[in-house]
């Protein structure tokens, strides 16, 4: 009896759907709450970033410009326009920098050493100019400079200067990358009757591209303390014979990250459709 009832219910459902002559696609939006409560802020300052990796892209300048542009159009916070902070230099000048701790103490050297004072001054100047450049191609190489984010007094001073905004900073590592191996791709083939088919083909391929690894740090400009931080990693690879500018790859990878970055500060909406039968 139960089986017959289920069968009849199924038939009734089919007849009901078949009787529907019209259907409509209804657009819907699903809101997503932000990760941070920024209701206490009216302004946002994208201060700058500690950047490393390839010299073809200025990670500090480009990331600051891009995030400011996105926040102007997709956030209710007022974006502060100002010069990008040289955080690498600030980190080196702040006590507690491991780079400084490892530096050898300066010792007086007689002028008869063959170098003279002018030579020593030039060497010291050169050391200061290159000191702010991070070594290596890994995000861990930027860690010795990250103590700047915990410098409460520094960020509190910045906050007071710009009327206590939400401060966005962090690190950006953008590096070239190569990989080789078996890659599956689709290829069109035609049989003897001219019929087209698409078949998977596995081939060995050398590819090159870039890896983008940013860390976004959100600081309360009123207190100078870190509110939230988040790490990301994106990678893009191209055929070895394809020439793609580094800056184009950078923007391609940042486009993937922007929605996640924005969802930290403001509510986002996922758009979709539902079908309504009538």
BADOKE-55854 format. One record per residue (C-alpha): residue number from 1; residue in one letter; x, y, z. Coordinates in nm, 4 decimals. Example, Ala and Ser with C-alpha at 12.3 -4.5 7.8 and 13.67 -1.06 7.14 Angstrom:
BEGIN
num->1&residu->A&px->1.2300&py->-0.4500&pz->0.7800 $
num->2&residu->S&px->1.3670&py->-0.1060&pz->0.7140 $
This chain:
BEGIN
num->1&residu->X&px->0.0000&py->0.0000&pz->0.0000 $
num->2&residu->X&px->0.2788&py->0.2396&pz->0.0938 $
num->3&residu->X&px->0.4571&py->0.1578&pz->-0.2315 $
num->4&residu->X&px->0.1421&py->0.2341&pz->-0.4321 $
num->5&residu->X&px->0.0994&py->0.5632&pz->-0.2479 $
num->6&residu->X&px->0.4563&py->0.6708&pz->-0.3293 $
num->7&residu->X&px->0.4045&py->0.5726&pz->-0.6926 $
num->8&residu->X&px->0.0862&py->0.7764&pz->-0.7180 $
num->9&residu->X&px->0.2549&py->1.0748&pz->-0.5512 $
num->10&residu->X&px->0.5380&py->1.0578&pz->-0.8029 $
num->11&residu->X&px->0.2954&py->1.0438&pz->-1.0960 $
num->12&residu->X&px->0.1030&py->1.3399&pz->-0.9546 $
num->13&residu->X&px->0.4246&py->1.5415&pz->-0.9245 $
num->14&residu->X&px->0.5167&py->1.4615&pz->-1.2856 $
num->15&residu->X&px->0.1723&py->1.5642&pz->-1.4079 $
num->16&residu->X&px->0.1935&py->1.8857&pz->-1.2058 $
num->17&residu->X&px->0.5288&py->1.9791&pz->-1.3595 $
num->18&residu->X&px->0.4087&py->1.8838&pz->-1.7059 $
num->19&residu->X&px->0.1089&py->2.1102&pz->-1.6581 $
num->20&residu->X&px->0.3327&py->2.4102&pz->-1.5929 $
num->21&residu->X&px->0.3533&py->2.6010&pz->-1.9159 $
num->22&residu->X&px->0.5786&py->2.8817&pz->-1.7940 $
num->23&residu->X&px->0.8888&py->2.9131&pz->-1.5800 $
num->24&residu->X&px->1.0786&py->3.2157&pz->-1.4611 $
num->25&residu->X&px->1.4353&py->3.2693&pz->-1.3455 $
num->26&residu->X&px->1.4315&py->3.4738&pz->-1.0268 $
num->27&residu->X&px->1.7598&py->3.6524&pz->-0.9375 $
num->28&residu->X&px->1.8615&py->3.6130&pz->-0.5745 $
num->29&residu->X&px->2.1414&py->3.7538&pz->-0.3609 $
num->30&residu->X&px->2.2905&py->3.5785&pz->-0.0604 $
num->31&residu->X&px->2.4645&py->3.8174&pz->0.1822 $
num->32&residu->X&px->2.7906&py->3.7172&pz->0.3508 $
num->33&residu->X&px->2.8856&py->3.8884&pz->0.6750 $
num->34&residu->X&px->3.2330&py->4.0469&pz->0.6962 $
num->35&residu->X&px->3.5020&py->3.8823&pz->0.9069 $
num->36&residu->X&px->3.5747&py->4.2092&pz->1.0898 $
num->37&residu->X&px->3.3398&py->4.4546&pz->1.2554 $
num->38&residu->X&px->3.4557&py->4.7868&pz->1.1084 $
num->39&residu->X&px->3.1498&py->4.9868&pz->1.2109 $
num->40&residu->X&px->3.3662&py->5.1979&pz->1.4448 $
num->41&residu->X&px->3.5749&py->5.3283&pz->1.1533 $
num->42&residu->X&px->3.4928&py->5.5897&pz->0.8942 $
num->43&residu->X&px->3.8259&py->5.5859&pz->0.7148 $
num->44&residu->X&px->4.0690&py->5.3232&pz->0.5909 $
num->45&residu->X&px->4.4401&py->5.3732&pz->0.5290 $
num->46&residu->X&px->4.6202&py->5.1237&pz->0.3062 $
num->47&residu->X&px->4.9584&py->5.2180&pz->0.4480 $
num->48&residu->X&px->5.2007&py->5.0041&pz->0.2480 $
num->49&residu->X&px->5.3600&py->4.6603&pz->0.2444 $
num->50&residu->X&px->5.6898&py->4.4871&pz->0.3058 $
num->51&residu->X&px->5.7556&py->4.3369&pz->-0.0358 $
num->52&residu->X&px->6.0030&py->4.0860&pz->-0.1786 $
num->53&residu->X&px->6.0605&py->3.8625&pz->-0.4783 $
num->54&residu->X&px->6.1105&py->3.9714&pz->-0.8379 $
num->55&residu->X&px->6.2361&py->4.3216&pz->-0.9173 $
num->56&residu->X&px->5.9965&py->4.3397&pz->-1.2152 $
num->57&residu->X&px->5.7036&py->4.4384&pz->-0.9918 $
num->58&residu->X&px->5.7038&py->4.6830&pz->-0.7007 $
num->59&residu->X&px->5.4865&py->4.4789&pz->-0.4672 $
num->60&residu->X&px->5.4581&py->4.7590&pz->-0.2146 $
num->61&residu->X&px->5.3410&py->5.0284&pz->-0.4558 $
num->62&residu->X&px->5.1229&py->4.8109&pz->-0.6809 $
num->63&residu->X&px->4.9425&py->4.6365&pz->-0.3943 $
num->64&residu->X&px->4.8737&py->4.9643&pz->-0.2168 $
num->65&residu->X&px->4.7345&py->5.1251&pz->-0.5318 $
num->66&residu->X&px->4.5181&py->4.8264&pz->-0.6197 $
num->67&residu->X&px->4.3632&py->4.7847&pz->-0.2741 $
num->68&residu->X&px->4.2897&py->5.1556&pz->-0.2464 $
num->69&residu->X&px->4.1171&py->5.1474&pz->-0.5842 $
num->70&residu->X&px->3.9052&py->4.8462&pz->-0.4869 $
num->71&residu->X&px->3.8074&py->4.9938&pz->-0.1514 $
num->72&residu->X&px->3.6949&py->5.3202&pz->-0.3126 $
num->73&residu->X&px->3.4290&py->5.1411&pz->-0.5177 $
num->74&residu->X&px->3.3426&py->4.8400&pz->-0.3004 $
num->75&residu->X&px->3.3598&py->4.9675&pz->0.0572 $
num->76&residu->X&px->3.1692&py->5.2253&pz->0.2594 $
num->77&residu->X&px->3.4911&py->5.3432&pz->0.4241 $
num->78&residu->X&px->3.6578&py->5.6603&pz->0.3049 $
num->79&residu->X&px->3.9969&py->5.5793&pz->0.1522 $
num->80&residu->X&px->4.2836&py->5.8030&pz->0.2636 $
num->81&residu->X&px->4.5166&py->5.9130&pz->-0.0166 $
num->82&residu->X&px->4.8735&py->5.9617&pz->0.0982 $
num->83&residu->X&px->5.2269&py->5.8522&pz->0.0165 $
num->84&residu->X&px->5.3053&py->5.4841&pz->0.0558 $
num->85&residu->X&px->5.4984&py->5.4174&pz->0.3774 $
num->86&residu->X&px->5.8529&py->5.2754&pz->0.3333 $
num->87&residu->X&px->5.7888&py->4.9988&pz->0.5847 $
num->88&residu->X&px->6.1081&py->4.8120&pz->0.5020 $
num->89&residu->X&px->6.3151&py->5.1094&pz->0.6106 $
num->90&residu->X&px->6.0971&py->5.1668&pz->0.9167 $
num->91&residu->X&px->6.1380&py->4.8024&pz->1.0199 $
num->92&residu->X&px->6.5157&py->4.8307&pz->0.9918 $
num->93&residu->X&px->6.5223&py->5.1420&pz->1.2059 $
num->94&residu->X&px->6.2974&py->4.9926&pz->1.4737 $
num->95&residu->X&px->6.4698&py->4.8164&pz->1.7666 $
num->96&residu->X&px->6.4424&py->4.4408&pz->1.7568 $
num->97&residu->X&px->6.5244&py->4.3924&pz->1.3892 $
num->98&residu->X&px->6.7159&py->4.0627&pz->1.3538 $
num->99&residu->X&px->6.9151&py->4.2165&pz->1.0683 $
num->100&residu->X&px->7.0516&py->4.4799&pz->1.3023 $
num->101&residu->X&px->7.1202&py->4.2298&pz->1.5758 $
num->102&residu->X&px->7.3452&py->4.0326&pz->1.3421 $
num->103&residu->X&px->7.5414&py->4.3347&pz->1.2256 $
num->104&residu->X&px->7.9035&py->4.3468&pz->1.3332 $
num->105&residu->X&px->8.0037&py->4.6385&pz->1.5582 $
num->106&residu->X&px->8.1903&py->4.9228&pz->1.3916 $
num->107&residu->X&px->8.5555&py->4.9406&pz->1.4840 $
num->108&residu->X&px->8.7952&py->5.2261&pz->1.4271 $
num->109&residu->X&px->9.0459&py->5.1442&pz->1.1571 $
num->110&residu->X&px->9.3688&py->5.3372&pz->1.1007 $
num->111&residu->X&px->9.3907&py->5.5406&pz->0.7802 $
num->112&residu->X&px->9.6942&py->5.3359&pz->0.6862 $
num->113&residu->X&px->9.4781&py->5.0291&pz->0.6126 $
num->114&residu->X&px->9.4843&py->5.1282&pz->0.2461 $
num->115&residu->X&px->9.1154&py->5.2184&pz->0.2312 $
num->116&residu->X&px->9.0982&py->5.5493&pz->0.4132 $
num->117&residu->X&px->8.7993&py->5.7219&pz->0.5685 $
num->118&residu->X&px->8.6373&py->5.8026&pz->0.2338 $
num->119&residu->X&px->8.6435&py->5.4373&pz->0.1360 $
num->120&residu->X&px->8.4953&py->5.3276&pz->0.4681 $
num->121&residu->X&px->8.2231&py->5.5945&pz->0.4457 $
num->122&residu->X&px->8.1326&py->5.4779&pz->0.0944 $
num->123&residu->X&px->8.1189&py->5.1168&pz->0.2099 $
num->124&residu->X&px->7.8981&py->5.2036&pz->0.5065 $
num->125&residu->X&px->7.6682&py->5.4094&pz->0.2844 $
num->126&residu->X&px->7.6354&py->5.1215&pz->0.0402 $
num->127&residu->X&px->7.5500&py->4.8878&pz->0.3270 $
num->128&residu->X&px->7.2723&py->5.1193&pz->0.4452 $
num->129&residu->X&px->7.1246&py->5.1454&pz->0.0962 $
num->130&residu->X&px->7.1066&py->4.7694&pz->0.0470 $
num->131&residu->X&px->7.0117&py->4.6827&pz->0.4019 $
num->132&residu->X&px->6.6408&py->4.7399&pz->0.3418 $
num->133&residu->X&px->6.6222&py->4.4822&pz->0.0635 $
num->134&residu->X&px->6.4874&py->4.1411&pz->0.1734 $
num->135&residu->X&px->6.6922&py->3.8389&pz->0.0733 $
num->136&residu->X&px->6.5576&py->3.5164&pz->-0.0743 $
num->137&residu->X&px->6.2374&py->3.4278&pz->-0.2553 $
num->138&residu->X&px->6.0257&py->3.2849&pz->0.0258 $
num->139&residu->X&px->5.7724&py->3.4553&pz->0.2567 $
num->140&residu->X&px->5.9807&py->3.3362&pz->0.5521 $
num->141&residu->X&px->6.2538&py->3.5746&pz->0.4349 $
num->142&residu->X&px->6.0191&py->3.8626&pz->0.5200 $
num->143&residu->X&px->5.9548&py->3.7426&pz->0.8745 $
num->144&residu->X&px->6.2540&py->3.9324&pz->1.0250 $
num->145&residu->X&px->6.0765&py->4.2556&pz->0.9262 $
num->146&residu->X&px->5.7281&py->4.1649&pz->1.0525 $
num->147&residu->X&px->5.7982&py->4.2922&pz->1.4037 $
num->148&residu->X&px->5.6938&py->4.6333&pz->1.2703 $
num->149&residu->X&px->5.3295&py->4.5180&pz->1.2755 $
num->150&residu->X&px->5.3492&py->4.4693&pz->1.6531 $
num->151&residu->X&px->5.4917&py->4.8182&pz->1.7113 $
num->152&residu->X&px->5.1865&py->4.9633&pz->1.8869 $
num->153&residu->X&px->5.3347&py->5.3086&pz->1.9369 $
num->154&residu->X&px->5.4284&py->5.3452&pz->1.5707 $
num->155&residu->X&px->5.0817&py->5.2537&pz->1.4411 $
num->156&residu->X&px->4.9082&py->5.4564&pz->1.7090 $
num->157&residu->X&px->5.1085&py->5.7586&pz->1.5939 $
num->158&residu->X&px->5.0069&py->5.6895&pz->1.2323 $
num->159&residu->X&px->4.6453&py->5.6570&pz->1.3466 $
num->160&residu->X&px->4.6518&py->5.9904&pz->1.5254 $
num->161&residu->X&px->4.7920&py->6.1568&pz->1.2142 $
num->162&residu->X&px->4.5051&py->6.0305&pz->0.9978 $
num->163&residu->X&px->4.2129&py->6.0582&pz->1.2446 $
num->164&residu->X&px->4.2144&py->5.7007&pz->1.3759 $
num->165&residu->X&px->4.1418&py->5.4977&pz->1.0612 $
num->166&residu->X&px->4.1437&py->5.1256&pz->1.0032 $
num->167&residu->X&px->4.4979&py->5.0535&pz->0.8815 $
num->168&residu->X&px->4.5730&py->4.7875&pz->0.6190 $
num->169&residu->X&px->4.9307&py->4.6672&pz->0.5767 $
num->170&residu->X&px->5.1212&py->4.3383&pz->0.5532 $
num->171&residu->X&px->5.3717&py->4.1578&pz->0.3329 $
num->172&residu->X&px->5.3771&py->4.0675&pz->-0.0374 $
num->173&residu->X&px->5.6021&py->3.8057&pz->-0.1963 $
num->174&residu->X&px->5.5809&py->3.7783&pz->-0.5767 $
num->175&residu->X&px->5.8242&py->3.5312&pz->-0.7301 $
num->176&residu->X&px->5.8885&py->3.3575&pz->-1.0653 $
num->177&residu->X&px->5.8113&py->2.9873&pz->-1.0753 $
num->178&residu->X&px->5.8798&py->2.6967&pz->-1.3100 $
num->179&residu->X&px->5.7316&py->2.3501&pz->-1.3242 $
num->180&residu->X&px->5.7552&py->2.0574&pz->-1.5646 $
num->181&residu->X&px->5.5600&py->1.7330&pz->-1.5863 $
num->182&residu->X&px->5.2704&py->1.5497&pz->-1.7488 $
num->183&residu->X&px->4.9769&py->1.7768&pz->-1.8358 $
num->184&residu->X&px->4.6370&py->1.6645&pz->-1.9627 $
num->185&residu->X&px->4.4772&py->1.8770&pz->-2.2311 $
num->186&residu->X&px->4.1881&py->1.8364&pz->-2.4761 $
num->187&residu->X&px->4.2532&py->1.7871&pz->-2.8456 $
num->188&residu->X&px->4.0150&py->1.7798&pz->-3.1433 $
num->189&residu->X&px->4.0280&py->1.4733&pz->-3.3695 $
num->190&residu->X&px->3.8252&py->1.3741&pz->-3.6763 $
num->191&residu->X&px->3.7419&py->1.0228&pz->-3.7902 $
num->192&residu->X&px->3.7267&py->0.8970&pz->-4.1491 $
num->193&residu->X&px->3.3704&py->1.0324&pz->-4.1836 $
num->194&residu->X&px->3.4725&py->1.3825&pz->-4.0763 $
num->195&residu->X&px->3.3052&py->1.3584&pz->-3.7365 $
num->196&residu->X&px->3.4668&py->1.5688&pz->-3.4678 $
num->197&residu->X&px->3.5605&py->1.4386&pz->-3.1262 $
num->198&residu->X&px->3.7407&py->1.5904&pz->-2.8305 $
num->199&residu->X&px->3.9785&py->1.3504&pz->-2.6571 $
num->200&residu->X&px->4.2085&py->1.3981&pz->-2.3564 $
num->201&residu->X&px->4.5789&py->1.3895&pz->-2.4415 $
num->202&residu->X&px->4.8592&py->1.3613&pz->-2.1840 $
num->203&residu->X&px->5.1834&py->1.5326&pz->-2.2802 $
num->204&residu->X&px->5.5044&py->1.6358&pz->-2.1070 $
num->205&residu->X&px->5.5244&py->2.0120&pz->-2.0804 $
num->206&residu->X&px->5.7521&py->2.2725&pz->-1.9286 $
num->207&residu->X&px->5.5675&py->2.5684&pz->-1.7832 $
num->208&residu->X&px->5.6649&py->2.8912&pz->-1.6152 $
num->209&residu->X&px->5.4744&py->3.1542&pz->-1.4234 $
num->210&residu->X&px->5.4525&py->3.3280&pz->-1.0880 $
num->211&residu->X&px->5.3513&py->3.2716&pz->-0.7276 $
num->212&residu->X&px->5.1859&py->3.5484&pz->-0.5259 $
num->213&residu->X&px->5.1848&py->3.5142&pz->-0.1457 $
num->214&residu->X&px->5.0443&py->3.8175&pz->0.0366 $
num->215&residu->X&px->4.9715&py->3.8563&pz->0.4055 $
num->216&residu->X&px->4.7136&py->4.1209&pz->0.4937 $
num->217&residu->X&px->4.7348&py->4.2747&pz->0.8405 $
num->218&residu->X&px->4.4513&py->4.4900&pz->0.9780 $
num->219&residu->X&px->4.5437&py->4.7348&pz->1.2552 $
num->220&residu->X&px->4.3203&py->4.9492&pz->1.4746 $
num->221&residu->X&px->4.4454&py->5.3056&pz->1.4241 $
num->222&residu->X&px->4.2996&py->5.4096&pz->1.7604 $
num->223&residu->X&px->4.5071&py->5.1673&pz->1.9667 $
num->224&residu->X&px->4.7836&py->5.0566&pz->1.7277 $
num->225&residu->X&px->4.7030&py->4.6889&pz->1.7858 $
num->226&residu->X&px->4.6559&py->4.4149&pz->1.5257 $
num->227&residu->X&px->4.2909&py->4.3184&pz->1.4798 $
num->228&residu->X&px->4.3272&py->4.0447&pz->1.2200 $
num->229&residu->X&px->4.5751&py->3.8944&pz->0.9745 $
num->230&residu->X&px->4.5310&py->3.6526&pz->0.6872 $
num->231&residu->X&px->4.7647&py->3.4701&pz->0.4467 $
num->232&residu->X&px->4.6941&py->3.3871&pz->0.0829 $
num->233&residu->X&px->4.8702&py->3.1987&pz->-0.1948 $
num->234&residu->X&px->4.7932&py->3.1972&pz->-0.5675 $
num->235&residu->X&px->4.9872&py->3.0514&pz->-0.8583 $
num->236&residu->X&px->4.9679&py->3.0848&pz->-1.2355 $
num->237&residu->X&px->5.1568&py->2.8853&pz->-1.5000 $
num->238&residu->X&px->5.1923&py->2.9387&pz->-1.8752 $
num->239&residu->X&px->5.3496&py->2.7485&pz->-2.1616 $
num->240&residu->X&px->5.7261&py->2.7916&pz->-2.1613 $
num->241&residu->X&px->5.7162&py->2.9632&pz->-2.5025 $
num->242&residu->X&px->5.4516&py->3.2128&pz->-2.3913 $
num->243&residu->X&px->5.5786&py->3.5549&pz->-2.2937 $
num->244&residu->X&px->5.3641&py->3.7114&pz->-2.0204 $
num->245&residu->X&px->5.4733&py->4.0332&pz->-1.8459 $
num->246&residu->X&px->5.5252&py->3.9992&pz->-1.4727 $
num->247&residu->X&px->5.2887&py->4.2887&pz->-1.3985 $
num->248&residu->X&px->5.0072&py->4.1233&pz->-1.5973 $
num->249&residu->X&px->5.0518&py->3.8027&pz->-1.3994 $
num->250&residu->X&px->5.0521&py->3.9991&pz->-1.0755 $
num->251&residu->X&px->4.7149&py->4.1599&pz->-1.1543 $
num->252&residu->X&px->4.5744&py->3.8257&pz->-1.2709 $
num->253&residu->X&px->4.6611&py->3.6687&pz->-0.9361 $
num->254&residu->X&px->4.5407&py->3.9668&pz->-0.7341 $
num->255&residu->X&px->4.2037&py->3.9479&pz->-0.9102 $
num->256&residu->X&px->4.1573&py->3.6063&pz->-0.7505 $
num->257&residu->X&px->4.2371&py->3.7408&pz->-0.4036 $
num->258&residu->X&px->4.0409&py->4.0656&pz->-0.4057 $
num->259&residu->X&px->3.6998&py->3.9101&pz->-0.3193 $
num->260&residu->X&px->3.8478&py->3.7405&pz->-0.0109 $
num->261&residu->X&px->4.0188&py->4.0617&pz->0.0918 $
num->262&residu->X&px->3.6995&py->4.2651&pz->0.0557 $
num->263&residu->X&px->3.4937&py->4.0087&pz->0.2474 $
num->264&residu->X&px->3.7083&py->4.0834&pz->0.5516 $
num->265&residu->X&px->3.5941&py->4.4462&pz->0.5643 $
num->266&residu->X&px->3.2458&py->4.4602&pz->0.4145 $
num->267&residu->X&px->2.9493&py->4.2357&pz->0.3513 $
num->268&residu->X&px->2.9491&py->4.0743&pz->0.0090 $
num->269&residu->X&px->2.6642&py->3.9298&pz->-0.1946 $
num->270&residu->X&px->2.6685&py->3.6080&pz->-0.3956 $
num->271&residu->X&px->2.4390&py->3.6430&pz->-0.6937 $
num->272&residu->X&px->2.2462&py->3.3525&pz->-0.8423 $
num->273&residu->X&px->1.9101&py->3.2486&pz->-0.9879 $
num->274&residu->X&px->1.6212&py->3.0228&pz->-0.8934 $
num->275&residu->X&px->1.3646&py->2.8767&pz->-1.1341 $
num->276&residu->X&px->0.9968&py->2.9462&pz->-1.0522 $
num->277&residu->X&px->0.7390&py->2.7250&pz->-1.2208 $
num->278&residu->X&px->0.3942&py->2.8580&pz->-1.2948 $
